[in-house]
């Protein structure tokens, strides 16, 4: 863990903590991930920092070796979990790709708020979280990844993201360390 500082205008990005995702077969239960993410969202709001809640309601149309797997059309699939306590000040991003920046207004919204550092949590580590972190890094944001506030569908890809990818994209920390810095 190597977080050097938390900027006064850092934004929290919560990725895909929605009904259809938290109920997938994850490598660890979603409840602690949701709880930690909700704590961080409350702390960011209380400190006047922006909170971005991201959900997914479609997948990229390209062909893959795994085949095209459309997301369920049930509106409950993309509804955010209530524990996040969505506030009127939160920015909602509905994405149709893995990452929260591609084909959304997120970059413009963050820049309009003067944000230079993003803190990312959510599900799945190697998919939505990593894709969002990669785009954030390429766009020039300081990236912070809260490793105990994310999980994945696959232990190997989760560990690869934590050990190999995230140290190249940004700084890592834990929920407790970050909460202490907000206080």
N, C-alpha and C positions, 0 to 999 in steps of 0.2 A: 504494500500500500504506500502510495507516494504523493498524496495530495499536498501541494505546497501552499495553496491559499484558495479561499472561496471569495470570489468577487462580489462586491456589493450589489451588482446588477445581474448576477448569475440567474439563469432560468432552469427550472426543473422540467424535464421532458419525461412523461410517463407513457411507456409504449405498450399498447394492446392489453391493458388490464380490463378486459371486457368478458362478458359471459361466455361467449363461444371459445375464447382462448384459455381462460383460467380452468375450464373443464376438460381440456385436452390431457392426454396421458403424459404428464410432466415428470422429470427426474426427481423432483421433490414437490411436496404439496404447494399449491398456489397461495394458500391462506397466509403464511408468513411473509411471502413476497408482497402481497396486497397490503398487509398490515404495515410493513416497513415503508412501502411507497406512500401509503396514506399519511403516515407520520411525517414523512418528508414534505408532502404536499401541504399539510397544515402548517409546518414550520416555515416553509417558503412563503406562504400567504401571509402569515403573521409578521414576517420580516419585511414585507412589501416587495418581495421578489416574484417574478412571473412564474406561473405554472401552466404548462402545456399538457393537455390530455389528448392522447392519440388513440384512435381506434382504426380498425381496418374493415372495409366492407366489400373488397374485391381483390382479385389477384392479377398480377401482370399477365397479359395475353400470350406471351411468347411460348414456344414449344420447349419442353424439357424432356430428359430421359425418363423422368417419373410420370410424364403425361400431364395434361392440364387437369387441375383439381379445383373446380369452382368452389367458392365458399358458400355455406348455406344461405338461402334467401330469407330465412326467418329473421325478422328485425331484432329479436332477442340476442342473436349471435353478436351483433356489433354494439350492443348497449353496454356502456361502462359499468363496472361494478359499483354499487352504492357506497362502499367503504371509502371511495375516493372523495366523496362529499363535494362533487363538482360545484364550484362557486361561480358567480356571475363574472368575476374577474379572470377566470381561467380561459385560456384560448383552446378551442377544440379543433383538432386536425383529424379529418377522416381521410385516410390514405387508401390507395389502390395498388400499392407496391409494397415491397418489404420495408423500405426506409420512409421516415416521416418527412423528408425534404423533397423527394422526387415528386413532381407534379402537384405540389401543395403550395400554400402561401407562407409556410413556416419561416423560411429564411427572411423574407420581407418583413414579416411581423416581428421577428426577433430583432432585426436591425432597426426597425422603427422604435423599438423599446430601448435601444442602446446596449443590447446584450452582446457580450463578447465571450462568455463562458456558459456552456450548457452542461447540466448534470443529468445523466440518463439512467433510468431504471426500467424494468418491465420484463415482458415475455415476448419472444423467446431470445435468449442470449445471442445465439448464432444467426438469428434471422432479423427480426425487427430492431433489436437493440444494436447489434453490430452494424447493420446497414445504416441506421440513423447516425451512429457514431462515425462511420466512414465518411458520410456526406458532410457531417458537421466539421470534421477535421479538414476535409478538402476545401470547405468554404472558409476556413480560417478561424473557426471557433476554438477556444480552449475547451477540451472535452474532459469531463469527469465521469467515471463509471462506478456506480455503487454496486459492488460485486455481490453483496449479500441481499440485494433487492432485485435479483433477476434469477431466472431459471430457464430451462430448455426442455425440448423433447428428447434430446440425446445427450448422454453424459460426455461422450467423446468430443462432440462439437462444442459443448458448453466449456469444457476444460481447455480446448484449443483457443477459444475466444479469450478466456481469462488469462491464460499463460502466454500465448503467442501473439495474439492480435491486439488486445487492449493496451498493453504497454507501448505499442507503436503508435496508437491513435490518441492517447491521452494519459491522464492520471487515474489511478484507482483508489477507492476508499471504501469504508463501511458506513452503514447507516448511523451507528453511534458516533463515529468520528465526525461525520458531516453534521449531525445534530448539534454536537458540542461546538462546532465552528459557527453555526447559525446563531446560537444563544448569545 
